[in-house]
Amino acid sequence: MSVTGTASNWTVGAADTLVLSEPIESLDSLLANTETECANQIAQVEIVIAEVRTPQGVLLRRDHPLCLRASRSEGCYVAEVPELEMPIAAYSHGELADAFTDLVGVLWEEYALEDDTKLTEQGLALKRRLRSRYVVAT
């Protein structure tokens, strides 16, 4: 993308040229607005996740990368995560990836490392799913 302009207006060049007839405060606000408008037009995204870091800093690697498929709905990206049996949502695809990795990190520490006798049947099932898909990186 090429950007040219004066103090009174900006022109953003790409395949088409957008000329603003009113002054804007800065180039940053122009680019932020353009990025937001583009993001609002994206209906679906795919996010590939291969590693997760727990809150304690332990690096977990997946047995194979997970591809989260998220749809945009009412200003949020929403993805179903079958291995966790729950949906996650965020305002951007980057925040969605962060939400997923944060959630897995916390669940790892709370379930995968917990003594079996302290877990319910559902907790044990989650522990098995987590341990079958993630290994501690060495």
N, C-alpha and C positions, 0 to 999 in steps of 0.2 A: 504494500500500500504506500502510495506517495502522498505527502501532505505538503500543501503550500498555503500561504495566506498572508494577510496583513493584520493589523490591529483591529480592523473593523469586521473582517469575515475570514472564514477558512474554506479551503477547497480540499476535499479528500479524493484522491485519485485511485481508482482501481480499474475494473472493467468499465464502470460508469463513473461519472464525476458527480459528486454531491456538492452543491454550492449553497451555503447558508446565507440568507439575505439579512439576518439579524446578527449583531455581534454576539460572540460567546466569550465567557470569561477566560477560558484557557483551552489549549489543545487537549489536555488531560480530560476535561469534562466532555469534549466532543467524542473522544475515543471511548470513554466510559459509557456514554449514552449509546453509541453505535454498538458496542459490545453487548449492552443490555438488550437492545432491540433485537440483535441477532440471536441471543440466548433465548429470548421469548418465542422465537420462531422454531426452535429445535423441539421436535415432538418426542424423540427417543434418543437415548445415548447408551453406549456400551462402555463399561469401565472394567478393565482387566486388573485383577489384584493377585499378586503372587506372594507378597510378604505382609506381615502384620507385626507391629511392635506393641507389647503390652505396656500398661502404665509403669511397671517396674523396669522397663527397658529391655525385656527379653525379646529377641527377634524370632518370630515364628515363620516358617515357610510352608506353603501349601504343597500338597502332593502333586497338584497340577493347578495352574492359574484359574481363578474363578472369573467368569465374565458376568458382571452384574448388568442386567438390562433394565434400564429405567425409563419410565414414561413421564412426560411433563403434564402435570394436572394442577390447575388453579395456582400457578406460580411456583410449584414445587416439583422436584424430581422424586418419584416414588419407585422403589424397587422391591420386589418380593425376594426374600432370601430363604429358599427352601431348606437349606441345611440348618438354619436357625429357627425355622418355622415362624418367621415374623417379617413384617415389612419394615423398611427404613425410608425416611424422607428427609430432604434438605432443599435449600433454595438454589443450589448450584450443583453441577456434577462433581466439582472438586470437594464441596462440603459433603456430598453423598459418599464419596470414597472415604473421606475422613471419618464420617459417622459409622460406616461399616467397620473400618479397621479399629476404631475406638471401641466399638461394641464387642468385636471378637476378642480384643485384648483384655477387656474387663471380664467377659465370659470365661476366657481361658483361665484367668486367675481365680475366679469364683467357683468354677465347675471342674475344669480339666485337672486342676491341682488339688481339688478337695478329696478328702477321704470318702470312699464309697458309702460307708455306714452313715454319713451325715447328709446324704442326698436322697431325694424322693426318686421314684421311678422315672419321672420326667427329667429330673436333674441328671440321673444316670444315663438316660438316653442322649441328652445333650452332651454330656461328657464323652460318651463313645463317639458321637458324630464329630466333635471337635478334635479328639485324639486321632480319629481315622483320617482327618484331612490336613492336620498341621503337625509339624515336627519342630522341635527347638533347633535353631540353626547353631552350628558350632563354629 
